[in-house]
Amino acid sequence: MATLKEALATLATVPPKDFARQRDALAVRLREAGDTTAAEQVKARRVPTLPVWIVNRLALEHPDDVEALIVAADRVKTAQLGRGQGGTLATATAGHRAALDRLRERAGVMLRDAGGATADKLLRVQNTLTAAAVDAQARTALQAGHLERELTAPGFDVFGGARPPAMRPTQRQERARPRAETAAPRARIAATAPPGAAKAQERRRAGEAERAARQERTARAQTAVTEAQRQAIAAHKDATDAAERLKELLEQAQQARRALRERTTAARQQDLSVKHAQRALRTAERKAGP
């Protein structure tokens, strides 16, 4: 293995269960070749979770689909900001969903082949893809197939506080004018309407207010559910990361124990060799006489 780039490309194809062993072997080869800096960088690579491994494989094996997702994310951003020729937000969002669905389908096949096809893992792949496509630093790692950790999918406002341009005063006035123009006729109609019509109008308004309140409660509940799901996914990811780190540490401890046993055995054999040599020396001295 001659370069860091080649080593990282090799590691990207290694399943998580074999990652630590392959990583350590590559680090040894780089160190033996004299590239200690690259060896240290390879040695520092964390064992990826299965979703991270799938995302990196998607980037390496289907780069066009990953690039299409990134382009779609940029179009959503453009539409949200109301700039350029990105089209409507609905059109841009539909394009983003289609690009993500293609990658999700490929990820499902890869997960099944790896024996880890669960709804949770597929969702974590999707969330990582979505987040990496809109984050500048993570996007670079995604395109190279070098992501090291899972990412949590952002909410609707995925572009760092981006907001559409503020409405000009004239626009607000134009939108308010129709309401103002219709308010006076409605007041006149209400003044001349019979008492029964006024009560019906009150009931209608009360019904509209109740519907609006229900919609508001539903929206708040949906927001709460979305936030709870996000926190649950983040907690699950943290637990998975901790489990993977523990597994890596246990593998390193096992390797250290094996190395200790081998060195202890070698030391004992060396002690025996020394004793044999000393015995042979004494025998030779006795035969040589005074």
Secondary structure, DSSP 8 states (H G I E B T S, - for coil): ---HHHHHHHHHTS-HHHHHHHHHHHHHHHHHTT-HHHHHHHHT-----HHHHHHHHHHHH-HHHHHHHHHHHHHHHHHHHT-TT---HHHHHHHHHHHHHHHHHHHHHHHHHTT---HHHHHHHHHHHHHHHH-HHHHHHHHHT---S------S--STT-------HHHHHHHHHHHHHHHHHHHHHHHHS-HHHHHHHHHHHHHHHHHHHHHHHHHHHHHHHHHHHHHHHHHHHHHHHHHHHHHHHHHHHHHHHHHHHHHHHHHHHHHHHHHHHHHHHHHHHHHH--
